[in-house]
Amino acid sequence: MAVERNVPPTVNVYAVESGDRLVLVDAGWDDSSLISLRSGLDAIGAALSDVEGLVLTHGHPDHAGLAAAVQEETGCWVGLHPLEKRWFETIVHGDPDRLSTELGAPREVTEAARKDGGSFHPLPAPSITELLDGEFVHLHGARRLETLWTPGHSAGHLCFFDASSGALFTGDHLLPGLRPRLYDNGAQETVNGYFASLRRTCSLDARVILPGHGRPSTQSGELHGEVWRHYHDKRDRVLAAVPTEPEGLTAWEIAQSLAARRRGRSLVADIRACHEVEVFLRHLKAGREVVASGRPTRWLRSH
């Protein structure tokens, strides 16, 4: 079911049979999403009251915003990786000052971000069942969903694999035609973590990829290869944009140079691009290809 949200215009919610009940994969965002969700369930001869469980690929609002409302109406359990619980507990991306003090954005960008809602408020919180890597979500009958921890787009991102059908529910880990941002995962080096996640899901040789946005794909190997090349190319583009002269560039300046040819730019898109550039810069620093100094941080190529 494609339920409404903002950009992209829909998020995919999947209804998995569990006997005569359903387990949903992701939920949608808000009231407009709920209308679409009800309509989609009705189209398959079901209703929200048939839902006994909800597994969330990650805590971003377009996937998890409806979790509490669905639980309140149905009494279903809600499963999520513990690293994603922060989306229900605090304001995420809630330090617009860091754009200037650490990343080097102009002060007017920080002020605009503060007014434009550059952070997300905590989502309505359901009662959460923690799902850890390698656990199984057992459905009524012989089917089960294997939980796969796939950090990269989000620290606690999960994919779910149904070995009986070969279906892999990928959330925002793997999207045909779209390339999600990679965000700082805190304890783990994000880029290497994401490449490890790709290797893991590629090794499953899934018969069908069921993504969080866009159409399903039966070309798992080809899609994994395209995504792998995209992020390796992005890594190389970020490195090429890092100067060798003594004064260096900030993450904001590097991101702006890379975004100069991008269409449809917006404040939010520029801020997210800057955060992702910082992720790649940290990756390059870990590999000793760049060095960092000062405040805001300025980046130079290693000699």
C-alpha positions in Angstrom: 0.0 0.0 0.0 1.3 3.5 -0.9 0.3 5.9 1.8 0.6 9.7 1.6 3.4 11.7 3.2 5.5 14.6 1.8 8.6 14.0 -0.4 8.7 11.4 -1.9 4.9 11.7 -2.1 4.2 8.2 -0.7 5.7 5.7 1.7 5.1 2.0 1.2 3.3 0.0 4.0 3.2 -3.7 3.6 0.6 -6.0 5.1 1.9 -9.5 5.8 -0.5 -12.4 6.5 -0.3 -13.9 9.9 -3.1 -16.5 9.9 -6.3 -14.5 9.7 -4.5 -11.4 11.1 -1.9 -9.0 9.6 1.5 -7.7 10.6 2.4 -4.3 9.0 5.8 -3.3 7.9 6.0 0.5 8.5 3.0 2.7 9.1 3.1 6.1 7.5 3.3 9.6 9.0 0.1 11.5 9.9 -3.7 11.8 9.4 -3.4 11.9 5.6 -1.3 8.7 5.8 -4.0 7.1 8.0 -6.7 7.7 5.5 -4.5 6.1 2.8 -3.7 3.2 5.1 -7.4 2.5 5.7 -8.1 2.7 2.0 -5.3 0.4 1.1 -6.4 -2.2 3.7 -9.9 -2.0 2.5 -8.7 -2.7 -1.1 -7.3 -6.1 0.0 -10.4 -6.9 2.0 -9.0 -6.1 5.3 -9.3 -3.4 8.0 -7.1 -1.8 10.6 -8.7 -4.0 13.2 -7.1 -7.0 11.6 -3.6 -5.7 12.5 -1.9 -7.7 15.3 1.6 -6.3 14.9 3.7 -3.5 13.4 7.4 -3.7 12.6 9.2 -0.5 11.9 12.2 -0.4 9.6 13.4 2.8 11.3 12.1 5.7 13.3 11.9 8.4 10.7 8.5 10.2 10.8 7.3 9.1 7.3 7.7 5.4 8.4 6.9 5.6 12.1 4.8 8.6 12.7 1.5 6.6 12.8 2.8 3.9 15.1 1.2 5.2 18.2 -2.1 5.8 16.5 -2.2 2.3 15.0 -1.4 0.8 18.3 -4.0 2.8 20.2 -6.7 1.8 17.7 -5.8 -1.9 17.4 -3.9 -2.8 20.5 -1.1 -4.3 18.3 2.5 -4.6 19.4 5.1 -2.4 17.7 8.6 -3.7 17.1 11.6 -1.4 16.6 15.4 -1.5 17.0 16.4 0.1 20.3 18.7 2.7 18.6 15.6 4.1 16.9 13.7 4.8 20.1 15.2 8.3 20.3 12.7 9.4 17.6 10.0 9.0 20.2 11.9 10.5 23.1 13.7 13.7 22.0 14.0 16.3 19.3 16.2 14.9 16.6 18.6 17.2 14.6 17.7 19.7 17.4 20.9 21.8 17.4 20.7 24.3 14.5 23.6 26.3 16.1 25.9 23.4 15.1 25.4 24.3 11.5 27.4 27.4 12.1 29.7 26.5 14.9 30.8 23.1 13.5 29.8 22.8 9.9 30.5 26.4 8.8 27.1 27.4 7.5 26.3 31.2 7.5 24.5 32.4 10.5 21.4 33.3 8.4 21.2 29.6 7.5 21.1 28.7 11.2 18.4 31.2 11.8 16.3 30.1 8.8 16.7 26.4 10.0 15.5 27.4 13.4 12.3 29.0 12.0 11.8 26.4 9.2 11.7 23.4 11.6 15.1 22.0 10.7 14.5 19.5 13.5 11.7 17.0 14.1 9.7 17.1 17.3 9.4 13.8 19.2 6.9 11.4 17.6 3.8 10.2 19.5 5.3 7.2 21.4 3.8 3.7 21.3 4.7 0.9 23.7 7.8 -0.6 21.9 9.0 -4.2 21.6 12.7 -4.1 21.0 13.9 -6.0 17.9 17.5 -7.0 17.8 19.7 -8.3 14.9 19.0 -11.9 14.1 15.7 -12.2 15.9 12.7 -13.7 14.2 9.2 -12.2 14.1 7.0 -15.4 14.2 3.8 -15.2 12.2 0.9 -17.6 12.6 1.7 -20.7 10.5 5.2 -21.6 9.3 6.3 -18.1 8.1 8.6 -15.8 10.0 10.5 -12.6 9.3 14.2 -12.5 10.1 15.4 -9.2 11.6 18.5 -7.7 9.9 20.3 -4.7 11.4 21.3 -2.6 8.5 22.7 0.8 9.7 23.5 3.6 7.3 20.4 5.6 6.6 19.6 5.4 10.3 21.5 4.0 13.2 19.0 1.3 14.1 17.6 0.6 10.6 16.2 -2.8 10.1 15.4 -4.9 7.1 13.1 -8.0 7.3 13.6 -11.1 5.3 10.9 -13.7 4.6 13.0 -16.8 3.6 9.9 -18.7 2.6 9.0 -16.3 -0.2 12.4 -14.7 -0.8 11.0 -11.2 0.0 13.2 -8.6 1.6 11.6 -5.6 3.1 14.2 -2.9 2.8 12.7 0.3 4.3 15.1 3.1 3.2 18.2 0.9 3.1 17.8 0.0 -0.6 15.5 2.0 -2.9 15.0 1.5 -6.6 15.6 4.8 -8.3 16.3 6.7 -5.1 19.4 7.1 -3.0 18.7 7.9 0.6 21.0 10.1 2.7 23.5 8.4 5.0 23.4 9.9 8.5 25.8 9.9 11.4 25.3 6.7 13.4 27.3 7.8 16.5 29.2 4.8 17.7 29.8 3.2 14.3 31.6 4.6 11.3 28.6 5.2 9.1 29.9 4.7 5.6 31.7 1.5 6.3 28.7 0.3 8.3 26.4 1.0 5.3 28.7 -0.9 2.9 28.7 -3.8 5.4 24.9 -3.6 5.4 24.8 -3.7 1.6 27.0 -6.8 1.5 24.8 -8.5 4.0 21.5 -7.9 2.2 23.1 -8.7 -1.2 24.2 -12.1 0.1 20.6 -13.1 0.7 19.9 -13.1 -3.1 16.3 -12.0 -2.4 13.7 -12.9 -5.0 12.0 -9.5 -4.6 13.0 -6.2 -3.0 10.1 -4.5 -1.2 11.4 -0.9 -0.6 10.0 1.8 1.6 9.5 4.1 -1.4 9.0 3.3 -5.0 8.3 0.1 -6.9 9.4 -3.5 -5.9 12.3 -4.9 -7.8 13.2 -8.5 -8.7 16.8 -7.5 -9.7 18.4 -7.7 -6.3 22.0 -8.1 -7.5 21.7 -5.4 -10.1 20.1 -2.9 -7.6 22.8 -3.6 -4.9 25.5 -3.0 -7.5 24.0 0.3 -8.6 23.7 1.5 -5.0 27.2 0.4 -4.1 28.6 2.3 -7.1 26.6 5.4 -6.2 28.0 5.7 -2.7 31.5 4.9 -3.8 31.2 7.6 -6.4 29.9 10.0 -3.8 32.8 9.2 -1.6 35.2 10.0 -4.5 33.3 13.3 -5.3 33.6 14.5 -1.7 37.3 13.7 -1.6 37.9 15.5 -4.9 36.1 18.6 -3.4 38.5 18.8 -0.4 41.3 21.3 -1.1 45.0 21.0 -0.6 45.6 24.7 0.3 46.3 25.5 3.9 43.0 27.2 4.8 40.8 24.3 3.8 37.0 24.3 3.5 34.2 23.6 5.9 31.6 20.9 5.4 29.1 23.5 4.4 31.4 24.9 1.7 32.2 21.5 0.3 28.5 20.5 0.3 27.6 23.8 -1.5 30.2 23.1 -4.2 28.9 19.7 -4.8 25.3 20.9 -4.8 25.8 23.7 -7.3 24.4 21.6 -10.2 21.6 20.0 -8.2 18.1 20.9 -9.2 15.2 21.7 -6.9 17.5 22.8 -4.0 15.9 23.9 -0.8 17.1 24.9 2.7 16.2 21.5 4.2 17.9 19.7 1.2 21.0 21.8 1.6 21.2 21.1 5.4 20.7 17.3 4.9 23.4 17.3 2.1 25.8 19.1 4.5 25.2 16.5 7.2 25.9 13.7 4.7 29.0 15.4 3.4 30.3 15.5 7.0 29.6 11.7 7.3 31.8 11.1 4.2 34.5 13.5 5.5 34.7 11.5 8.8 34.9 8.3 6.7 37.8 9.8 4.7 39.5 11.0 7.9 39.3 7.5 9.4 41.1 6.3 6.3 43.7 9.1 6.7 42.8 10.7 3.4 41.8 14.0 4.9 42.6 16.0 8.1 40.5 18.3 10.1 41.2 21.3 12.3 39.7 24.4 13.8 36.1 25.5 14.7 34.1 25.5 12.5 36.0 22.4 11.3 38.0 23.0 8.1 39.0 20.0 6.0 42.2 19.5 3.9 43.6 16.6 1.9 46.3 14.6 3.6 49.8 14.9 2.1 
